[in-house]
Every structure is written in structure tokens, then in C-alpha cells.
Amino acid sequence: MPTSNSNKTQFKTKDPEKYARLKAELDAPYRGLRKFIYVAFAVSGFIGAFISLTKIIAGQNIGSAFPNFALQLGIMVLMIWLFRLE
């Protein structure tokens, strides 16, 4: 009857690429999903900041456009920072 250590060794030698990928997933679960979410929210923040900036430049609703612009910039900075931490 083989022991669990021999099963690990067999798995490592049969497919080392798959073993490395699974080990990386154990170290940082859902890393790819988190990175995708960071990029998606950063792009969303960029679009929102661009729209708010155009409203500020056009002079439309500066009172509400400026706080929205600041919020969108903050979201972009936060998402970039979180992405770089990964």
C-alpha cells in the first residue's frame, strides 16, 4: 500500500507544471479573479473620472462633478495600489 508521501512524489514527477500551478493557487487563492476585479474597477474609475472631468471643463454642475471626479480618482488609485500589492 503506497503512502501519501509516495503519491506526492509521483504527482510531482508526472506533471511538474500542473503541480506548480496548483501550489501557487494554494498560496494565493482566487488571485486571478482579484486581479481581474482590480482592473475592471480601475477602468470603471477611469471612465467615470473622464466623464466628470469633461463636465468640469464644460462648466456643467461643477458642484457635483468635482466630488465625483475626486471619488473616481480615489477609486483608480486604490485599485492600482491593490493590484500592485498582488
C-alpha positions in Angstrom: 0.0 0.0 0.0 1.6 3.3 -1.1 2.0 6.1 1.4 0.9 9.7 0.9 4.5 10.8 0.5 5.0 8.5 -2.4 1.8 9.8 -4.0 3.1 13.4 -3.7 6.4 12.4 -5.3 4.6 10.6 -8.1 2.5 13.6 -8.8 5.5 16.0 -8.8 7.4 13.8 -11.3 4.4 13.1 -13.6 3.3 16.7 -14.2 5.6 19.3 -12.5 3.9 22.3 -14.3 0.4 21.3 -13.0 1.9 20.8 -9.5 3.5 24.2 -9.6 0.2 25.8 -10.7 -1.8 24.1 -8.0 0.8 25.0 -5.4 0.6 28.7 -6.5 -3.2 28.6 -6.3 -2.9 27.2 -2.7 -0.6 30.1 -1.7 -2.9 32.8 -3.2 -6.4 31.5 -3.8 -8.5 33.5 -6.4 -5.6 35.7 -7.3 -6.6 35.9 -11.0 -10.1 36.8 -10.1 -8.9 39.5 -7.7 -6.6 41.0 -10.4 -9.5 41.0 -12.9 -11.7 42.8 -10.4 -9.0 45.4 -9.7 -8.5 46.1 -13.4 -12.2 46.3 -14.1 -12.8 48.7 -11.2 -9.8 50.8 -12.3 -11.1 51.1 -15.8 -14.6 52.0 -14.5 -13.0 54.7 -12.3 -11.1 56.0 -15.3 -14.3 56.2 -17.4 -16.1 58.0 -14.5 -13.2 60.4 -14.0 -13.0 61.2 -17.7 -16.8 62.0 -17.8 -16.6 64.1 -14.6 -13.6 65.9 -16.0 -15.4 66.8 -19.2 -18.3 68.1 -17.2 -15.9 70.2 -15.1 -14.3 71.6 -18.2 -17.6 72.3 -19.8 -18.8 74.1 -16.6 -21.8 71.8 -16.1 -22.7 71.1 -12.4 -19.3 71.8 -11.1 -20.6 71.5 -7.5 -21.5 67.8 -8.1 -19.0 67.0 -10.8 -15.9 67.8 -8.8 -16.6 65.5 -5.8 -17.5 62.7 -8.3 -14.2 63.3 -10.1 -12.3 63.1 -6.8 -14.1 59.9 -5.9 -13.3 58.3 -9.2 -9.6 59.3 -8.9 -9.6 57.8 -5.5 -11.0 54.5 -6.8 -8.4 54.4 -9.5 -5.6 55.0 -7.1 -6.9 52.4 -4.7 -7.3 49.7 -7.4 -3.8 50.4 -8.8 -2.4 50.1 -5.3 -4.2 46.9 -4.6 -3.1 45.5 -8.0 0.5 46.3 -7.2 0.2 44.6 -3.8 -0.6 41.3 -5.6 
